[in-house]
Amino acid sequence: MSETPSDIHGSDVDQATDPIRLPNPAPSAQQATAAAGVKQTERPHPLTPFIRGWVVLVAVVLGFGREMVPDGSNDRYQVSDLHWILPLVAVAVVFAGLAGFINWYFTRFVIDDEELRIETGALFKNSKRISFERLQSIDVLQPLAARMFGLAELRLEVGAGDSTTKLRYLSRSSATQLRDYLLARAHGERTSVADTAARPPASPLTDLSTAERPLVTISPQRLVGGFLLSSDWLLTVGAVLVLFVVTTVFQVVPYALPGLIPLVIGGLSMISRRVFAQFNFTLAESGRGLRVSRGLTNLASQSVPVDRIQGLRISQSILWRPFDWYRVDVDILGYGSQGGDDNQSDATSVLLPVATTAELRVALRRVLPGVDLDAVVLERPPRRVRWIRPFDGWTLRYGYDDRVIVSEHGWLIHHRNVVPHAKTQSVRIEQGPLQRSMSLASVHVDTPKGPVNLVAQHLAVSSARRLALTQLDRAATARRAATPAPRHTGTDPTLAPFGDEETVLARFGIGTDQFLGAGGESRVFALDDSRVLRLYHADSDQRGSEPTRHEEALASLYRGWAGVDIGLELPQILEVGQLEGRRFSIDRRMSGRDFSGWLASAPEGERRIALDSFLDAALALQGLPLPAVADAAQPAFARLLGDEPRRFASLADLLDSQLELATRLGFVELRHELPHADHVLARLRRDIAERVCRPALVHGDLGPGNAYVSRRPDGSVVVTGIGDFSPHTLAADPLMDVTGAIAFLELEHYPGADADAQWLLQVARERLGDDIAHWVDVYRRFYAVYYSMDPAVHPWSLRQLRGR
């Protein structure tokens, strides 16, 4: 589906009728001081000592409370001892608070456009300056006490061998703003701290902004179900029950408490790590990679740069197989020293705690783009391995293709370890005494410390040596291929085939500080109050000798609508061209606010008024004139844009052509997940063939992300503009856009989206008749197949097609 950046063309629904001006903040006191040659340092939030003192208080109370639990002996604290324990606790808390105050008072930091520096220490001063380029990950952590006061910890992961740098505590907005800024600088973007203030704010519940797209959200029911069926939990519960029953039978429960209590505490700790810490687990895509947001009481938001992922492990226990659930862990460069599992309450190497097959594929497409693990041919070790591995020798496999190397093992818990060739750090062959006697050896592919442990176990010696040597060659070849070519900024197209973004922006007299947002094919920058520059990505420029053909066709379509009033603001392309090897267009700046971003925080009453107007907008689009390819005198079904605009004899022929690409590429995956996929497709084609209608303009991707809302004088918020027409735009059945307005609501990530979609369907039935429900169902299935290649839509597609 087309991706429309939030608030690209507008920033506030109350400014619908006036041009929206970019803020031009006045220099801050810090900037003015820096300009004078002396930098003003900052301290963390003044409540920091209180938050840290509270943590110490909880730890002391829990420590003394554990010692007061009776165990049959006389060396435990009694309630009568509280008269001296409580003053001791108070003294400890006072000293902790004083130490926290001293630590806060002598902690200062500077984060500006020039440097990142943190100073600590009262007696012994320590000033640590970190290069932006060395930053690997920046996480925002919000423990419960800090979260209650709107504070957050900023945790900086630097290069291997360097300690983690923590900045406790900042206001939540400051922490997220600095996180975004530092990530931008770490990725080589020239920006300033002030620029990040204009970006969409992060939600206090998920720490995700409207500019970030959730890919996978794990429901609490599945998280709890996966935990209850995990082997760790079942073994712990079993041990507690057995020990309790045995001690009860022999009437020695008080003497067994020292053994029972650690098991119970371990079980509670496991619940905390696996359920509370992973609650509302969301894997999202940001402009800087992936972001993991999770936590019920403590909220942790972890940035996961895809290029820092060194390998991954896919696990499935035998109890999870009936539910088709998987767990995915990754090795992240710089996190190995922390343990890398869910024993950590802050950093985690868990990419997906309990995922379905569809969600697993979404994650794999982001972490290993272009890799099909199912296509990797796996080999088995010699049959004699079963003498030393009688219980699971038959599960041992290994294999590789031109991108990754894979190993599998395990019966009760099946593990698949995957390492891209370019991430291989070393390869070693190990041979134990028993292996030596049987002429076997194991090949280890080393990655940074973490959950991934790729070992091709118990191979024949000759096979092990061959695999190790060839893996070193594959790793060297992959690293050479992954090394980026030198960038050129000249004007010679042969030297700069895709150009340099900053050079192009400079030709228009703007810089990266005018960045508004990014979509699926382009990045958008503000030129002035009424125009934006759409600069297409380099990888979308490889379209042959006519790089602006699509933009020119789109501009022609928009010109044909000039002077046509359907009650909606429509896009307008003012200029198209190519500069420094990069395609661009200059568009009229849409007024209003991105509908998708507004929905995320809108109250239900206002939301449904706006959704009602969204349905009106979907119906109004059919009033737009069709371009020449469809011949307005004799309307015909047609593909209006794209590489091959042409007419079709019937609606069925047109939509069958649209489905061709999806069925050739994306439907291969659907066949793995839907055994009756061919039947579903055949039925869809039969249903479409029964539709009788006149062709009209169809947007083809009419989701909230492509609509804009404004506030009327009476205070209501309604849809006032539709943007981002694309190769999905057709001369077809107008009910397709009605379906899009309803069905694509379910792709929005706000509470009540599904209920809103059902409500809007009922409104459509009241206006257009009950039979519309049938055609909405038909076009739901059409869009489910058509957009199944989009990882963000794929899970939704499966839901639409299952049980058909």
N, C-alpha and C positions, 0 to 999 in steps of 0.2 A: 504494500500500500504506500501511497505517497506519505512522506513525513513532513509535516508543517511545523516549524519551530514556534514555540510558544511566544506570543507577544512580539513577533517579528515586525508587524506593520502597525501595531498600536500598543498602548500600555495601560489605558484606563477606560473603562466603559463610560465614564462621565464626560469624556472628551470626544465624543463621537463626532460632533459637528465642527470641532476646531482642529486645526493642524496640531499634531503631537510633536512637541519640541523635545529634543534630547537635553537632559540636564547638563548644565555646565557648572559643576560645583566649584565654589570658591576654595582657594588654597586653605588647607587646615593649618592649625598651629604647628603641628609637627612638620608639615612641608615648609612652612615659612621659616622655622628654626633651622631645618636642614639646609635651606637655601643660604642661610647666613653662615654655614660652615660648621655648626654644632648640632648634632642629632639629639633629639629628645627621646629618651627611653621611656618605656611603659612598664607598669607592674601588672600582674594578673588581677583578676577581680578582687575587690576588698573582702568578699565573703569566703575566699579560699581557705583561710585558717579555720573558720568555723566548720566548713565541709570536711576538712581533713581531721579535725578534732572529733567530729561525729563518728567517723570511721573507726578511730581508735577506741572510742567509747563502746561501740558495738562489739569490737574484737575483745575488749577486756571483759565485758558482761558475759559474752559467750564462753570465754575461757573459765571464769569463775563458776558460771552456771554448770558447765560440764563436770567440774570437780565436786559439785554438790549433789550429783546423782548418786544414790546409794548403791553399793556393790557388795554388801555383806561384810565389809571390813570396817574398821574404826578410824581409818585415816582420811575420811572424806569430810569436807566442810559441812557444818550444820547450820540450820536457820539462826541459831543463837549467835553464830559467828558474824552475822551481818553488821553488828555494831562496830566492828573494826574493819570489815571488808569494804563497806560503803565509803568510809573516809579514804581508804586506800585507792578505791576506784576514782574518787573525786580528785585526789592528788595526781593520779596518773593522767586523768583527762586534762587537768590544768596544765601540767607540764607538756602534754601533747599539743594543747592549744598554743602555749607559749612558743614551743619549738616551731609549730606551724606558722605563727606570726613572724618569727624571725626569718624563717625560710621565705615567706611571702615578701617581707620587707626588702630583703636583699636579692630578690629575683627580679630582673629587669630584662626586657627584650626589645629588639628593633626588627621589624619586618616592613621593609619599604621596597622601593623600586631598585635599590642598589644592593642590599644585603639582608641576610637572615642571621641574626646574632642573639644569643641568649646568655645572660650573665647571672651567675649564682654564687652563693657562699658569703658567710659573714666574716669569719676569720681568714679563710683561705679563698681568695677570689678565683673564679673560674669563668672565663669568657670563651664561649664556643661559637665560632662562625662557620656556617654550613653553606657550601656552594649550592646554588639552586639545581645545578645539573646532577648533584649526587643524591637528591631526594628520590626515593623509590616509591614510597607510599605515604599518604597522609590520612590518618584516621581521626574521626571525631567520636569520643566516648562520653556517655552521659550516665554516670552512676545515679542511683535513685535519689540520693541526697542532693547531688548537683542538679539533677533534672527538675527537682521541685522548685529550685530557685532560678531556673532558666540558664544554668551554667553548663559548660562542657569542657572536656579535656582535649587538647590538640596533641596528637602523638605523631611524631615524625620518624619514619624509617629511612635510614641512610644506607650507605654501602655496607657490604659484608665486612664483618670485623669491627664495625662501629656500633656503639651502644645506641639504643632507642632514646630519642630526646622527647621529653614530655613537658608540656606547658599547661599547668593546672592553676586555676581554672579561668576560662574566659566566658563572656556572655555567649550564648548559643549562636546568635547572629554573627558575632565577630569571629567565632571559631569556624563556622561554615564559610564565611567570606574569605578568611585567610586560607582555609583549605583549598578553595577553588583557585585562589590566586597562586598559591605555591604549586599546585598541580599544573597550572598553565605554564609557570616558569620552568618547572621540571621537564615539561615537554617542549621547551625551546620557544614558547610563544612570548613575544615582546608585549607585555601588557603592564598595567599598573594596579596598585591596590584599589584606587578609586574606581577603575573600570569594572571591577567585580561587584561593586555595590549595585550596579544597574541590572545584574542578572536576577532571574526569578528566585525568590526566597525559598528556603527548604522548609518542608513541613515539620512541625515539632513532634509529630507522631512517628514519622518514618525517616526523617532527614533526607527526603527526596524532593526535588523541585520539579516544576512542570517541564523543565528542559531535559529531565532524565526520564527514560522510558523503561518502566518495569518489564522484565522479560518473564520471570517466574516468581510467583508468590505461593508459598507453602501454607496450606490451610491448617488451622490449629487441630482439626480432627485428624488429618493425616499425620501431622507431627506427633501427636500423642499415640496414635495407632502404631506408627513405626517404632516409637520408643518402647511401647509395651510388648512388642514382638521382637525386640532386639535381644541378642544373646547375653549381653552384659547385664541387662536388667533382669532377665529371667534367672540367670545364675545367682545374682545377688539376692533376689527374693527367695529363691530356692534354698540358699544357704541360711538365710535368716529363719525361714520356716522350719527347716530341719533342726537347726540348733535350738530354736525355741521349744519345739516338740520334745526333743531329747532331754533338755534341761527340766522341762515341766514334768516329764515322766519320772525322772530321778529326783525331783524336788530340790534342784540346786540352782534355780533361776537367779537368786541374788549373787551367787558366786560366778555365774556365767555372764553377768552384765558387762564386765570389762571386755568380753569378746563380742557380745551382742551390740553394744553401743557403737563401736566403730563400724560394724556392718550397716546399722541403721543410718548412721551419719553418712556413710558412703552412698547408701541408696538415695538419701535426700540430696546429697551433693550431685549425684547423677541426674536426678530430676531437675535440679537447678541448671546444670550444664546443658542437658539435652532438650529440655522443654522450655523453661523460663528464658534461658539465654538465647535459644533459637526461635522463640515465639515470633510470629509475624515475619518469618524469614522471607526477604525479598531480594532477588537478584535483578539488578537494573543495569541499563546501559547508559553511560554518561559520555560526555565528549572526551573524557580522559581514560576510557576503558570501562571496566565493570565496577559496580558498587554493590556491596553486601550490606544490607540494613536488617537488624534483628534485635530482639530483646523485648521482654515484657516490662520489667521494672527498670533494668539498666538498658539503655539504648546504645547500641554500638553501630557505627557506620564506617565501614572499611572500604577503602579504595583498592581495587585489584587491577593494576595495569596488566593488560593481556600479554605484553611482551616480557613481563617478569614471571609469567607462569612457566615453570620448567618441566612440568609433567603432571599427569593426573592419574588417579586411581578410581575405578568404578567398582563398587562393591554391591553385592546382593546376597542376603542371607536366605537360607532355605525357607524360612517362614515368610519372607517377603515375596517369594516368587509367585504365589497365587494372586497377589495384588499388583504384580508388575512394578514394584518399587525398586529404586536404586539410590545409592549414596555416592556422591562425587567429592573426592578430596583432591587438592592440588598442592604441588610444591611451589611456593612463592619465594623468589629470590629476596633474601633479607629477613625472612620470617623463620628460618630453620632453627635458630637458637631459642625460639620461644616454645618449642614443642610442637607447634603446628597442628593441634587437634582441638577438639572442643573441650579439652581440659582448661583451655584459656578462656577467660571471660571477656577478653578484649579483642586480641587478634585471633583469627581463626583461619584454618586452611580448608574449611568445609565450604565447597562451592554450592552444593545442594544436599541438604540433610536427608530428605525423603522425596524423591522425584519420580514422576511417571516417565514412561518411554518418550512421550512427546516433549516433556520438559527437559529430559536428558538430551534430546536432539537439539533443542534450542540452545542449551549451554554449550554443547560440542561445536555447534556452528559458530559460536562466538570465540571459543578458546582455540579451536582447531579448524579455521575456515578452509573449506575445500577438501577436508579429509573425510573419507568414508571408512569408518572402522570395520564395518561389516564386510567390506571388499578386501580387507587384508587377509591374505592366505596364511593360515596358521599350520605349523608342523608339530608333530608329537615327538617326544624323545624315544629312544629305543625301548622295546618291550621289557627288557631286563630291569628297567627302572622299577617295575612293580615289586620286585623282591625287596627293595629298600623303602618304597612308598606304597605299601599294599592298600591303604585306605583311600588315597587320592591321587595315585600315580597317573590314573587315566584322565585326570583333569589338567595335567601339565601341557601347556602349549606355548609356542612362540612364533613370531613372524614379523615381517616388515614390508613396507612399500617404499616409494620414493620420498615420503614425507615423515613417517613415524616408524618406531619399532614398538612391538606389543608383546606382552607376556601375560599368561593366564594361569591361575592355580586356585584350588580350593573347592570343597564339596559343600560342607555346612555353610561356609561363607565363601562365595565365589568372588575372586578379585581379578580385575583386568587392569594392568598397569600400562600406561602409554607415555612415551617420551618422544617428542619431536627430535629428529636427527640433529638439528642445529643446537639443541639444548644439552646434548651429551657432553659431560665434563671429562669423563674418563671411562675406559673399559678395562675390566680385569677378569682373569680366569682363575677360579678357585677349584681346588681338588682335595677333598678329604681322604683319609686312609681307606674308607670303604669304597668311595668313588674310584680311587686309584686301583683297587683290586678288581673293579669291574670295568675299567677303561672308560670312566665317565668323568665329566667336569661341568661346572656351572659358569655361565657368563654373566657378570654384573655390569649393568650400564648405570654409571653413577650420575646423580643429580644432587643439588644442594639438600641438606638434611631436611627431612619432612616425611609425610606419609607414603610417598611413592617409593617403591623399592622394586625396580625392574630387574628380574633375574630370569634368564633362560636356564632352567634347572635340569641337571642330569643329562647333558648331551653327550654323544660320542665325542671322544677327544678331538678327532679330526674336525668334526662339525663345530665344536666349541671354538677351536682355533680359527677356523674360517669365518665364523660369525663375528668374532672379536675384531679380526683384522679388517673385514669388510665394513663393519660398523664405524670404525675410525675413518675410513675413506668416505662413507656416507655423511658422517658428521662434518668433516672438512668441506665437502662439496656443498652441503646445506648452508654452512656458515658463510661461504663465499657468495652463494646466491642471495643470502639475506642481507649482505652488506649493501647499504644504499649507495647508489651512484652519486658522484659529486654534483652539487646543485649549481646551476649557472643562472646568471641574472641578465645576460646580454639579450639583445633583441633578435639575434639570429635564430630562426625557428629550428635549425638543425642542432643548435647547441642547447636550446631551452624549449623542448617539445611541449611542455606543459606550463612553463613560466614560473615565476615566483610571485606568490600572493602579495607580498608587501610591495613589490615593484609595480604590480598592476594597480594596487590601491593608491600608490603615490602618484600615478598618472592621472587619477581622478581627484587628487588633492585631499585624500582622507587617509586614515591609518587604521590599525586593528582596534583602536579604541572605539570605533564606530560600529563594531560588530553587534548584530542584533540576534542572530541565531543561525542554526544549521538545519537543513532538511536532508532528504535522502540523496539529492543530487547536487546541492549547492550550499554555499554560505552566503548570508545576506548581511549587507552593511548599509548604514544610513548615509545617503548623500546629502539630504537636506530634509526640511519638514514635509515635503510632498513626494520625494523620490527615494527609492532604494536601489542598491546595486546587488544583483544576484550573480555571484561568481561561481561557476560550475566547477566541481571537483575535477582534479586532474584525471582520475581514472574514468570519468564520464566523458572525457574529451575524445576518446578513441572511437570515433564514429565515422571515419572515412574522410573523404575530401570535402564534404560540405558540413562543417561543424555547427553551423547555425541554422540548418534546415528546419529542425524542430521548433526553435524559437521563432523563426520567421513565420512558420505555419500557425503557431499559437498567436503571434501578434496579428496575423490576418484574421484569425477567428475572433479575437477581441475587437478588432476594428469593425467587423460586421455587426457587432452588438452596440456600437456607438449610437446614442440617441434612442435606444430601446429601453423603455422604462418598465421593469417588472417589479419595482419596489425593493431592489437589492443593489448594493454596490458590487461591481464586477471588476476584475483585474484589467489592467491596461499596460501593455509593453510599449515603452516610448522609443527604445532603441535596442538593437541587437548587434553583436559583433564579436571580434576576436582580438585580443591584445596580449602581447607577450606569450603567445601560444595558449592562452586561456579563453574559453568561451564565456561570454557575459551577456546579461540583459539589464536594462534600466527599466524598472517597473514603477508604476504609480503606487505610492504608499497607501495601503488600505487603512481606513479609520476603524475605530473600535478595538476590541480586545479578542484575542484568540479564545474561541468558545470552549475548547478542551481545557485550557488553563482555568477559565472562569468556573467551569462545572466542578472542579476539584474542591472548591471551598464555598460554593453557593448553597444557601438554604433551600430546602425542598420546595417551598412555595414559589420562590422566584425561579427555581430551576425548571419547574414544570411549565411555567408561563413561557420561558425561553424555549423549551423543547416544543411547545405547541407552535411557536413561530418558526422553529426549525422545520417542522413538517410543512408549514406554509411555504417556506423557501424551497423545499424539495419539489413541491408542486408547481411553484412559479417558474422554475428553470425550463420547463417544457415550452414556455412562451418565448424563448430565445430563438431567433431565426437560425436555420441550418445553413452551413456554408455550401459552396458550389459543388463540392464533391458529392453531396447528397441531392443536389438539384431541387431547390425550393419549389419549383413549379410542379415537379413530380417527386414528392418526398420518397426517399428510399432508405432502407437500413444501410448504415455505413460506419466504417471506422474513420474517424475524422482527423486523427493526428497519428504520430508515430512514423515508423519507417515505411509503411505501406498504406496510406489512406486509400480506401476503395469502397465501392458499393457492393451490396449483397442482395441476392434475390429474395431472401426471407430473414426474419429474425433468427430462426434456428440456424441458418448458415452463418450469420454474423457471430452469434454467441459460440457456435461450435469452433469457429476460427479463433475467437478469443481464448477458448479453453485449450487450444492445441498446444501452446507452449507449456501451460501448467500441467497438462496430462503427459507431456513428453518428459518433463523434468521433475516437477514437484510431486506428481502423482505416483512416481516410483516409490517415494517414501510412504505415501498413504497406503500403498498396497501392502507394505510390511506391517502396518498397524491396523488396517481394515481388511480382513479376509474377503469381504464381499464388495470391495471397492469398485470393481468393474460393473457389478450389478447396480451400484449406486449411480455410477456415471451413465449407464444406459438408461436408467429410469429418469435421470435429470434431463437427458436429451429428449426423451419421449414427452415429458411434461412441457418443455419449452416449445416443442413442435405444435402443441395444442393452443398456444397463446395467439390470439388475434388482436392486433392493435395497429395504430398508425405510428410511424416513427416520429420521435421528438428528441430534443437534445437531452442527453443523459450524462451527468458529470462522471459517474462511474466509480467515484471514491468519496462519496458524500458523508464523511465522518465529521465529528465535532472539530477535529484538528484542521479542517479546511473551511471552517466557518468563523465569522467574526460577529461579536455582539456589541451593542451599544445601549446606553440607558436613555429612555425617552423622557420628555419633560414631566410625565406623570409618575416617574420613578421606576417603571417596569423596565426590565432588561429583555431585549429581543434580538433575534438574528437580523443583522442589517447588511451582511456581505458574505459572498462566497468566493473563495480563491482556489488557486492551484488546480486548474484544469490541466489534463495530461493525456498521454496515450490511452488512458482508460476511458476517455471521453468518446461517446458514441452517438449515432443517430439510432435510437433503439426504443425500448419500452420505458416510458416515464415511471412506471412502478418500480423500476430498478433503483431509482434514487429514493423513492419512498422507503424501500427495503433498506437501503444504506443508512438512511436517517434513523431507522429503528434498530437494525441489527448491529451496526457499528458502535452504538452506545455501549454494548456489552464488552467492548474492548477498552472502555474507559476505566480507570482505576480509582473510583471513588465509591464509598458505601452507597448502595441503592441504585447502582447503574443498571443492574438486571431488572429491578422493579420498575425503573423509569422506562426501560425498553418495552416491557409488557404494557405499561400504561399508555405509551405512545402508540402501540399497536391497536389498543382499544379505541383510542381517539381516531386513528385512521379508519377503523371499521365503521365507526359512527358517521364519518364524513363520506366514505367512498363505498360503503356496503360491506356486508359480511364476507363476500367471496374474495375480498382482497387478502384475507388471511392465507388462502391457498397460494396465491401468487407470491406473497411475502415469503412463505415457506420454500417455494421453488427457487426464488432468487437468493434466499439464504444459502441454499445448497450450491447455487452457481458461484457465489462469492467465496464459499468455503473451499471449493476446488480451485477457483481462479487465483485466490491469494494464499493458497496452501504453501507456496514456496517462501513466503515471508515468515521468518522465525517467530516474530511477535504475534502473528495471526494463526500460526499452525495449531496451537492447542485449541483455539476457538473453532478452527475448521474441523478438528476431530469431533468436538462436541456436536457440531451440526450434522455430521454424517453418520455417527454411530446410531445403530438401531434403525437405520432407514431401509 
